[in-house]
Every structure is written in C-alpha cells, then in structure tokens.
Amino acid sequence: MTGVTLHSVPTAGPLVLWVLVTVAALGAATLLGVAFAAFVRRRSRPYMLLVAAFAALFGRSILVPVTEMGMLSPASHHLAEHAIDVVLVALVVAAVYYARSVSPEVPAS
C-alpha cells in the first residue's frame, strides 16, 4: 500500500495540532489522576480497569510527539492509535461488566 495517505483531512497547521494534542494530554492526565485517586480509595477491580483505560487514553496522546520525533512511522502511528482504541474500549466494557456482575458489598452495621 504505497502512496496511501492515512489522514486526508487538511490540517489547520502545526500550532493547532500541538495545542489540541497538549489539551488532550492534559485532560487525559487529569482523568488518569482522578481515576487513580478513586482506585486508591476503593481498591476494586472496576476502578483498576478504569485507571488502565485512562492510561491508554493518555498513551494515545503520547503517540503524536513520539511520531514527530521520528520514532514511529505514520503507518505504525495509525496502527497504534487503533490498537489503543481497541484496548481502551475493552477495558471500559470489562469495568462495566465486572461492576454489574459482582454483588454489591453491604457494610457491616
């Protein structure tokens, strides 16, 4: 598949790309931090799975600078994006499934 453009949408420029990636990375890092704090507090598998999902989301933002530094080809970047999407969705579905299938804990009174 030579000569195939992976993203044929015209870009607004490198500055816009970096601003969007930076905002996405900061948002993902914030969500990851909040999810980790919730996991530390709850210590349950669904929370752990959500931490992993938000880590995958943050990892997706890291792909752009890694690709820009020449450590990934555009094709590898594209494949990694889709692979991370699959992992992210699987982790969220697993967290919801596990949370719904486990009987809720009743505190002792």
Stockholm file with secondary structure:
# STOCKHOLM 1.0

chainA/1-109         MTGVTLHSVPTAGPLVLWVLVTVAALGAATLLGVAFAAFVRRRSRPYMLLVAAFAALFGRSILVPVTEMGMLSPASHHLAEHAIDVVLVALVVAAVYYARSVSPEVPAS
#=GR chainA/1-109 SS CTTCCSCCSCCCCHHHHHHHHHHHHHHHHHHHHHHHHHHHHHCCHHHHHHHHHHHHHHHHHHHHHHHHTTSSCHHHHHHHHHHHHHHHHHHHHHHHHHHHHSCCCCCCC
#=GC SS_cons         CTTCCSCCSCCCCHHHHHHHHHHHHHHHHHHHHHHHHHHHHHCCHHHHHHHHHHHHHHHHHHHHHHHHTTSSCHHHHHHHHHHHHHHHHHHHHHHHHHHHHSCCCCCCC
//
